[in-house]
Amino acid sequence: MSDLSITPVTTKNERKAFVDLPFRVYADDPHWVPPLKGEALGLITPEKNGWFSHAKAQLFLARRDGRVVGRISAHIDTLALEMPAAQGFGPGVGQWGLMDAEDEDIFRTLLARAEAWLREQGMVRALGPISMSIWEEPGLLIQGFDQAPTVMMGHHKPVYREWIERAGYRPVKQLVTYELDITQEFPPIVKRIIRSGENNKSIVVREVNKKRFDEEAAIILEILNDAWSDNWGFVPLTPPEIKDVGVKLKPIVFNDLIRIAEVDGRPVAFMITLPDLNEAIRPLNGSLLPFGWAKLLLWLRKPRVRTMRVPLMGVRKELQSSRLASQLAFMMIEAIRKASVANYGASRGEIGWILDDNQGMNSIATAIESEVNKVYQVYERTL
């Protein structure tokens, strides 16, 4: 067998090779969605990703006979180091992600190099895969390989689970997504709760105003960081990240798909829904050239999609576990469900990810008769 070499990514061409590898690894997977290469490069380029304002990363490539055969990232989030250990991160916890390899030996060698880098940085425990922020694509897909991922969700080879577990990693947390038929009305009890809220003059569920994008984003960020602050894996989103995510997602932000709930004029909850951009970019095979840009721009003017994804929802901590919290959630979900069907032709919704022990959100998903369609798993190991 030829010698395997593991080298750090330091040049523009090496970053390009890092992004290109999955196109070969997943070439025979009918459910993998090729990302736009420009977006994938932006994720790993510090000048283009606000996450690097509080994090650092080292990318590695594996080569055999000069051919790239594997990749991995090792990274440290300084905000994650400041979080309570009981919430998953904390002092001495590094992460790895963006892992792909042609065989298990390559994977084990890459993983060992990533772990060595984390040790060199003073880390004592590793979590993975997290690619690269917890807000991006956390966890390894372990259920739902027969469905294409929706926008901003990961997809992996089934064999990766065996490789990770044989490398000594143990499961620490599961993240789930739910799917439902949004052309169907909700059960009677949910409809009664929604009507009750609509009759309450102190409650207003409004659309966001894209013309006031920065102001609306600040409201949502403030609620989000409060609502999620006690969750496993929480790391506060920062203004630089919101700015970069805003630039990336603004083309698929539509007023009627994002709602803010107010009680007595105070914003207390929000729900973000995105048309599944993956449906539009899948045929482009990672490139906007020569005519992909025109097709995408045409689609963005008025998306017609099968699936809507709810990546984020939050209710202020002071209201969580209350009847009002559930009522607001149902009201936002119903408003967006109706808009999704009427204005975008959608028939399917996907909610998540949701922590497997988030009883409130899992109860809401169950109440609207949705079912788990994908499960992602985060692993840990002492270094």
C-alpha positions as CSV (number, residue, x, y, z in Angstrom):
1,M,0.0,0.0,0.0
2,S,1.3,3.5,-0.9
3,D,2.2,5.8,1.9
4,L,-0.5,8.1,3.2
5,S,0.4,11.7,4.0
6,I,-1.6,14.1,6.2
7,T,-0.9,17.8,5.6
8,P,-2.4,21.0,6.9
9,V,-4.3,23.2,4.5
10,T,-2.5,26.4,4.0
11,T,-3.1,27.6,0.4
12,K,-6.1,28.6,-1.7
13,N,-5.6,25.6,-3.9
14,E,-5.6,23.3,-0.9
15,R,-8.9,24.8,0.3
16,K,-10.3,24.2,-3.1
17,A,-9.2,20.6,-2.9
18,F,-10.8,20.3,0.5
19,V,-14.1,21.5,-0.9
20,D,-13.8,19.3,-4.0
21,L,-13.3,16.0,-2.3
22,P,-17.0,15.3,-1.3
23,F,-18.0,15.6,-4.9
24,R,-16.0,12.4,-5.5
25,V,-16.8,10.7,-2.3
26,Y,-20.5,11.0,-2.7
27,A,-20.6,10.7,-6.5
28,D,-22.6,7.4,-6.2
29,D,-25.0,8.7,-3.5
30,P,-28.4,9.7,-5.1
31,H,-29.4,11.6,-2.0
32,W,-26.3,13.8,-1.5
33,V,-26.8,17.5,-2.5
34,P,-23.7,19.1,-4.0
35,P,-23.2,22.4,-2.2
36,L,-22.3,25.6,-4.1
37,K,-18.6,25.5,-4.0
38,G,-18.4,29.3,-3.4
39,E,-20.5,28.8,-0.2
40,A,-18.4,25.9,0.9
41,L,-15.2,27.9,0.5
42,G,-16.7,30.7,2.4
43,L,-17.4,28.4,5.4
44,I,-13.7,27.6,5.8
45,T,-12.3,31.0,4.9
46,P,-11.9,33.2,8.1
47,E,-12.4,36.4,6.2
48,K,-15.8,35.2,5.0
49,N,-17.2,33.5,8.1
50,G,-18.0,35.5,11.2
51,W,-17.6,32.4,13.4
52,F,-13.9,32.9,13.1
53,S,-14.2,36.1,15.2
54,H,-14.3,33.8,18.2
55,A,-12.9,30.5,16.9
56,K,-9.9,29.0,15.1
57,A,-9.6,25.9,13.0
58,Q,-7.0,23.8,11.2
59,L,-8.0,21.8,8.1
60,F,-6.1,18.7,7.0
61,L,-6.0,16.8,3.8
62,A,-5.0,13.1,3.3
63,R,-3.1,12.2,0.1
64,R,-2.1,8.9,-1.4
65,D,0.2,9.0,-4.4
66,G,-0.5,12.7,-4.7
67,R,-4.3,12.1,-4.8
68,V,-6.6,13.7,-2.2
69,V,-8.4,10.8,-0.4
70,G,-9.6,12.4,2.8
71,R,-10.2,15.5,4.8
72,I,-11.0,16.7,8.3
73,S,-11.2,20.0,10.3
74,A,-10.1,20.5,13.9
75,H,-11.4,23.6,15.7
76,I,-11.7,25.4,18.9
77,D,-14.5,27.9,19.7
78,T,-13.4,30.3,22.5
79,L,-17.1,31.0,23.4
80,A,-17.7,27.3,23.7
81,L,-14.8,27.0,26.2
82,E,-16.6,29.5,28.4
83,M,-19.9,27.6,28.6
84,P,-20.8,25.3,31.5
85,A,-19.5,21.8,31.1
86,A,-22.9,20.4,31.9
87,Q,-24.1,21.9,28.7
88,G,-21.8,19.9,26.5
89,F,-18.9,22.2,25.9
90,G,-16.8,24.0,28.6
91,P,-13.1,24.3,29.3
92,G,-10.8,22.0,27.4
93,V,-13.3,20.9,24.8
94,G,-12.4,21.0,21.1
95,Q,-14.2,19.8,18.1
96,W,-13.6,18.2,14.7
97,G,-15.8,17.9,11.6
98,L,-16.0,18.3,7.8
99,M,-14.8,14.7,7.8
100,D,-14.8,12.6,4.6
101,A,-12.5,9.7,3.7
102,E,-12.3,6.9,1.2
103,D,-11.6,4.1,3.7
104,E,-11.4,3.6,7.5
105,D,-7.6,3.6,7.6
106,I,-7.6,7.1,6.0
107,F,-10.3,8.2,8.5
108,R,-8.4,6.9,11.5
109,T,-5.2,8.6,10.4
110,L,-7.0,11.9,9.8
111,L,-8.8,11.7,13.1
112,A,-5.5,11.1,15.0
113,R,-4.0,14.1,13.4
114,A,-7.0,16.3,14.3
115,E,-6.9,15.0,17.9
116,A,-3.1,15.7,18.1
117,W,-3.8,19.3,17.0
118,L,-6.4,19.7,19.6
119,R,-4.0,18.4,22.3
120,E,-1.4,20.8,21.1
121,Q,-3.9,23.6,21.8
122,G,-4.5,22.3,25.3
123,M,-7.8,20.5,24.7
124,V,-8.6,17.4,26.8
125,R,-11.9,16.3,25.2
126,A,-13.1,16.1,21.6
127,L,-16.7,16.4,20.3
128,G,-17.5,15.6,16.7
129,P,-18.6,15.8,14.1
130,I,-19.5,19.4,14.3
131,S,-19.0,21.2,11.0
132,M,-17.8,23.8,12.1
133,S,-20.1,25.8,14.4
134,I,-22.8,24.2,16.4
135,W,-25.2,26.4,14.4
136,E,-24.1,25.0,11.1
137,E,-24.1,21.2,10.6
138,P,-23.7,19.4,13.9
139,G,-23.8,15.7,14.3
140,L,-23.4,12.6,12.2
141,L,-26.4,11.4,10.2
142,I,-27.4,7.9,11.6
143,Q,-31.0,7.7,10.4
144,G,-32.7,9.0,7.3
145,F,-30.1,8.2,4.6
146,D,-33.0,7.7,2.1
147,Q,-33.9,11.4,2.0
148,A,-31.9,14.3,0.6
149,P,-30.9,16.9,3.2
150,T,-32.7,20.2,3.3
151,V,-30.9,23.5,3.3
152,M,-28.2,23.8,6.0
153,M,-28.4,20.1,7.0
154,G,-25.7,17.5,6.7
155,H,-25.6,14.1,4.9
156,H,-23.1,11.4,5.5
157,K,-22.1,7.8,4.5
158,P,-23.7,5.2,6.8
159,V,-20.3,3.5,7.3
160,Y,-19.0,6.6,9.1
161,R,-20.9,5.6,12.2
162,E,-18.9,2.4,12.5
163,W,-15.6,4.1,11.9
164,I,-16.2,6.7,14.6
165,E,-17.4,4.3,17.2
166,R,-14.5,1.9,16.5
167,A,-12.2,4.9,17.0
168,G,-13.3,5.0,20.6
169,Y,-16.0,7.6,20.5
170,R,-19.3,7.3,22.4
171,P,-22.6,9.0,21.7
172,V,-23.3,12.1,23.8
173,K,-26.3,13.7,22.2
174,Q,-28.8,13.2,19.5
175,L,-30.4,15.8,17.3
176,V,-33.6,15.0,15.4
177,T,-35.7,16.5,12.6
178,Y,-39.4,16.0,12.1
179,E,-41.4,16.0,8.9
180,L,-45.1,16.6,8.3
181,D,-47.6,17.0,5.5
182,I,-48.4,20.8,5.7
183,T,-51.3,20.6,3.3
184,Q,-53.3,19.0,6.1
185,E,-54.9,21.0,8.9
186,F,-53.7,20.4,12.5
187,P,-55.7,18.3,15.0
188,P,-58.8,19.9,16.6
189,I,-57.1,20.5,19.9
190,V,-54.3,22.5,18.3
191,K,-56.8,24.5,16.2
192,R,-58.7,25.4,19.4
193,I,-55.5,26.6,21.0
194,I,-54.7,28.7,18.0
195,R,-58.2,30.3,17.9
196,S,-57.9,31.1,21.6
197,G,-54.7,33.0,20.9
198,E,-56.1,34.8,17.9
199,N,-58.9,36.0,20.2
200,N,-56.5,37.3,22.7
201,K,-55.9,41.0,21.9
202,S,-52.6,41.1,23.8
203,I,-51.1,38.6,21.4
204,V,-49.8,39.6,17.9
205,V,-48.1,37.3,15.5
206,R,-46.6,39.4,12.8
207,E,-44.5,39.0,9.7
208,V,-41.0,40.4,9.7
209,N,-40.2,43.3,7.5
210,K,-37.3,42.6,5.2
211,K,-36.8,46.3,4.6
212,R,-35.8,46.6,8.2
213,F,-33.6,43.5,8.0
214,D,-30.9,44.5,10.5
215,E,-33.5,45.7,13.1
216,E,-35.6,42.5,12.8
217,A,-32.4,40.3,12.9
218,A,-31.4,42.0,16.2
219,I,-34.8,41.2,17.7
220,I,-34.5,37.6,16.7
221,L,-30.9,37.3,17.9
222,E,-31.8,38.7,21.3
223,I,-34.7,36.3,21.8
224,L,-32.6,33.3,20.4
225,N,-29.7,33.8,22.8
226,D,-32.1,34.0,25.7
227,A,-34.3,31.1,24.6
228,W,-31.5,28.7,23.9
229,S,-29.1,29.7,26.7
230,D,-29.8,26.6,28.8
231,N,-29.7,24.1,25.9
232,W,-27.0,21.4,25.4
233,G,-24.3,22.7,23.0
234,F,-25.4,26.3,23.3
235,V,-22.9,28.9,22.2
236,P,-24.3,32.5,21.8
237,L,-24.6,33.7,18.2
238,T,-22.6,36.9,17.7
239,P,-23.2,39.9,15.5
240,P,-20.5,39.0,13.0
241,E,-22.0,35.6,12.5
242,I,-25.5,37.1,12.1
243,K,-24.1,39.6,9.6
244,D,-22.5,36.8,7.5
245,V,-25.5,34.5,7.8
246,G,-27.7,37.4,6.8
247,V,-25.8,38.0,3.6
248,K,-26.0,34.3,2.8
249,L,-29.6,33.7,3.6
250,K,-31.2,37.1,2.8
251,P,-32.1,35.9,-0.8
252,I,-34.3,33.1,0.8
253,V,-35.7,35.3,3.6
254,F,-39.4,36.1,2.9
255,N,-41.6,38.2,5.1
256,D,-44.4,35.7,5.4
257,L,-42.1,32.8,6.3
258,I,-40.6,34.4,9.4
259,R,-42.8,35.4,12.3
260,I,-42.3,37.3,15.5
261,A,-44.8,36.9,18.3
262,E,-45.5,39.9,20.6
263,V,-47.3,39.9,23.9
264,D,-48.5,43.4,25.0
265,G,-46.2,44.8,22.3
266,R,-43.1,43.0,23.5
267,P,-41.3,40.5,21.2
268,V,-41.2,37.2,23.0
269,A,-40.9,34.5,20.4
270,F,-39.9,33.9,16.8
271,M,-40.0,31.2,14.1
272,I,-37.8,31.2,11.0
273,T,-38.8,29.1,8.0
274,L,-36.7,28.8,4.8
275,P,-37.7,27.4,1.4
276,D,-35.5,24.4,0.7
277,L,-32.8,25.9,-1.3
278,N,-31.3,22.5,-1.9
279,E,-34.1,21.8,-4.3
280,A,-32.8,24.6,-6.5
281,I,-29.1,24.0,-6.2
282,R,-29.0,20.3,-6.5
283,P,-29.1,20.3,-10.4
284,L,-26.2,22.8,-10.5
285,N,-23.6,20.4,-9.3
286,G,-21.8,23.0,-7.1
287,S,-21.4,25.6,-9.8
288,L,-23.3,28.7,-10.9
289,L,-21.5,28.7,-14.3
290,P,-22.3,28.9,-17.1
291,F,-26.1,29.3,-16.6
292,G,-26.7,28.2,-13.0
293,W,-26.7,31.7,-11.7
294,A,-29.6,32.7,-14.0
295,K,-31.6,29.6,-13.0
296,L,-31.0,30.3,-9.4
297,L,-32.0,34.0,-9.7
298,L,-35.2,33.1,-11.4
299,W,-36.0,30.6,-8.7
300,L,-35.3,33.1,-6.0
301,R,-37.8,35.6,-7.4
302,K,-40.6,33.3,-6.5
303,P,-39.6,30.0,-5.1
304,R,-41.9,27.0,-5.8
305,V,-40.8,24.2,-3.4
306,R,-41.9,20.9,-2.0
307,T,-40.3,21.4,1.4
308,M,-40.1,24.2,3.9
309,R,-37.5,23.9,6.7
310,V,-37.8,25.4,10.2
311,P,-34.2,25.8,11.4
312,L,-34.9,28.0,14.4
313,M,-37.7,28.7,16.8
314,G,-37.5,30.3,20.2
315,V,-39.5,31.5,23.1
316,R,-38.1,33.7,25.9
317,K,-36.9,31.6,28.8
318,E,-39.3,33.3,31.2
319,L,-42.3,31.8,29.3
320,Q,-40.9,28.4,28.6
321,S,-42.9,25.5,30.0
322,S,-46.0,27.7,30.1
323,R,-49.2,27.3,28.2
324,L,-48.5,30.6,26.5
325,A,-45.3,29.3,25.0
326,S,-47.0,26.4,23.3
327,Q,-49.8,28.6,22.1
328,L,-47.4,31.1,20.5
329,A,-45.5,28.3,18.8
330,F,-48.7,26.8,17.4
331,M,-49.9,30.2,16.2
332,M,-46.6,30.9,14.4
333,I,-46.5,27.4,12.9
334,E,-50.0,27.7,11.6
335,A,-49.5,31.1,10.0
336,I,-46.4,29.9,8.2
337,R,-48.0,26.6,7.2
338,K,-50.8,28.5,5.5
339,A,-48.3,30.9,3.7
340,S,-46.1,28.0,2.6
341,V,-48.9,26.2,0.9
342,A,-50.7,29.2,-0.6
343,N,-47.7,31.3,-1.7
344,Y,-45.0,28.7,-2.5
345,G,-46.8,25.5,-3.4
346,A,-45.1,23.6,-0.5
347,S,-46.5,20.3,0.7
348,R,-44.0,19.2,3.2
349,G,-42.4,20.7,6.3
350,E,-39.2,19.8,8.1
351,I,-38.6,21.0,11.7
352,G,-35.2,20.9,13.3
353,W,-32.8,20.1,14.4
354,I,-34.2,19.5,17.9
355,L,-32.4,18.1,20.9
356,D,-33.7,14.7,21.7
357,D,-34.3,15.8,25.3
358,N,-36.0,19.1,24.5
359,Q,-39.4,18.0,25.8
360,G,-41.2,21.2,24.9
361,M,-40.3,21.2,21.2
362,N,-40.7,17.5,20.9
363,S,-44.2,17.7,22.4
364,I,-45.1,20.5,20.0
365,A,-43.8,18.4,17.1
366,T,-45.9,15.4,18.3
367,A,-49.0,17.5,18.8
368,I,-49.0,18.6,15.1
369,E,-48.6,15.0,14.1
370,S,-45.1,15.2,12.7
371,E,-42.8,12.2,12.7
372,V,-39.0,11.9,13.1
373,N,-37.4,11.6,9.7
374,K,-33.7,12.1,10.5
375,V,-31.4,11.6,13.5
376,Y,-28.0,13.1,13.9
377,Q,-25.5,12.0,16.6
378,V,-22.7,13.9,18.3
379,Y,-19.8,11.8,19.8
380,E,-17.2,12.5,22.4
381,R,-13.9,11.1,23.5
382,T,-11.3,12.0,26.1
383,L,-8.0,13.0,24.4
